[in-house]
Amino acid sequence: MMAIAAAVAFGLALLLDLTNASIGEIDEGTFVILGLLLVALHLAGVGSGNRSWNMRSWRRARR
Protein backbone atom coordinates (compact mmCIF):
# COMPACT_ATOMS: atom_id res chain seq x y z
CA MET A 1 0.00 0.00 0.00
CA MET A 2 2.84 2.38 0.81
CA ALA A 3 4.43 1.64 -2.57
CA ILE A 4 1.24 2.69 -4.38
CA ALA A 5 1.11 5.93 -2.38
CA ALA A 6 4.77 6.53 -3.22
CA ALA A 7 4.05 6.03 -6.92
CA VAL A 8 1.23 8.58 -6.71
CA ALA A 9 3.53 11.08 -4.95
CA PHE A 10 6.24 10.58 -7.58
CA GLY A 11 3.63 10.97 -10.34
CA LEU A 12 2.45 14.27 -8.86
CA ALA A 13 6.06 15.44 -8.56
CA LEU A 14 6.67 14.63 -12.21
CA LEU A 15 3.48 16.36 -13.29
CA LEU A 16 4.33 19.49 -11.31
CA ASP A 17 7.87 19.46 -12.69
CA LEU A 18 6.73 19.09 -16.30
CA THR A 19 4.17 21.90 -16.01
CA ASN A 20 6.43 24.16 -13.87
CA ALA A 21 3.53 24.56 -11.44
CA SER A 22 3.20 24.46 -7.68
CA ILE A 23 0.38 23.94 -5.23
CA GLY A 24 0.71 26.86 -2.86
CA GLU A 25 3.98 26.34 -1.01
CA ILE A 26 4.18 22.69 -2.10
CA ASP A 27 6.36 22.04 -5.13
CA GLU A 28 7.72 18.92 -6.81
CA GLY A 29 10.56 18.59 -4.28
CA THR A 30 8.06 18.08 -1.50
CA PHE A 31 6.39 15.24 -3.38
CA VAL A 32 9.76 13.62 -4.12
CA ILE A 33 10.63 13.67 -0.41
CA LEU A 34 7.17 12.31 0.44
CA GLY A 35 7.64 9.53 -2.13
CA LEU A 36 11.04 8.61 -0.72
CA LEU A 37 9.59 8.52 2.79
CA LEU A 38 6.79 6.21 1.66
CA VAL A 39 9.24 3.92 -0.15
CA ALA A 40 11.38 3.73 2.99
CA LEU A 41 8.31 2.86 5.08
CA HIS A 42 7.31 0.22 2.53
CA LEU A 43 10.76 -1.35 2.64
CA ALA A 44 10.65 -1.31 6.44
CA GLY A 45 7.44 -3.35 6.34
CA VAL A 46 5.02 -0.68 7.53
CA GLY A 47 1.53 -1.29 6.20
CA SER A 48 2.24 -4.80 4.96
CA GLY A 49 -0.86 -6.22 6.65
CA ASN A 50 0.71 -9.62 7.40
CA ARG A 51 1.98 -8.77 10.87
CA SER A 52 -0.76 -10.61 12.77
CA TRP A 53 -0.08 -13.78 10.77
CA ASN A 54 3.63 -13.48 11.50
CA MET A 55 2.98 -13.04 15.21
CA ARG A 56 0.83 -16.18 15.33
CA SER A 57 3.47 -18.27 13.60
CA TRP A 58 6.13 -16.83 15.92
CA ARG A 59 4.10 -17.79 18.96
CA ARG A 60 3.61 -21.33 17.67
CA ALA A 61 7.32 -21.71 16.94
CA ARG A 62 8.24 -20.48 20.40
CA ARG A 63 6.27 -23.17 22.28
C-alpha positions in Angstrom: 0.0 0.0 0.0 2.8 2.4 0.8 4.4 1.6 -2.6 1.2 2.7 -4.4 1.1 5.9 -2.4 4.8 6.5 -3.2 4.1 6.0 -6.9 1.2 8.6 -6.7 3.5 11.1 -5.0 6.2 10.6 -7.6 3.6 11.0 -10.3 2.4 14.3 -8.9 6.1 15.4 -8.6 6.7 14.6 -12.2 3.5 16.4 -13.3 4.3 19.5 -11.3 7.9 19.5 -12.7 6.7 19.1 -16.3 4.2 21.9 -16.0 6.4 24.2 -13.9 3.5 24.6 -11.4 3.2 24.5 -7.7 0.4 23.9 -5.2 0.7 26.9 -2.9 4.0 26.3 -1.0 4.2 22.7 -2.1 6.4 22.0 -5.1 7.7 18.9 -6.8 10.6 18.6 -4.3 8.1 18.1 -1.5 6.4 15.2 -3.4 9.8 13.6 -4.1 10.6 13.7 -0.4 7.2 12.3 0.4 7.6 9.5 -2.1 11.0 8.6 -0.7 9.6 8.5 2.8 6.8 6.2 1.7 9.2 3.9 -0.2 11.4 3.7 3.0 8.3 2.9 5.1 7.3 0.2 2.5 10.8 -1.4 2.6 10.7 -1.3 6.4 7.4 -3.4 6.3 5.0 -0.7 7.5 1.5 -1.3 6.2 2.2 -4.8 5.0 -0.9 -6.2 6.6 0.7 -9.6 7.4 2.0 -8.8 10.9 -0.8 -10.6 12.8 -0.1 -13.8 10.8 3.6 -13.5 11.5 3.0 -13.0 15.2 0.8 -16.2 15.3 3.5 -18.3 13.6 6.1 -16.8 15.9 4.1 -17.8 19.0 3.6 -21.3 17.7 7.3 -21.7 16.9 8.2 -20.5 20.4 6.3 -23.2 22.3 
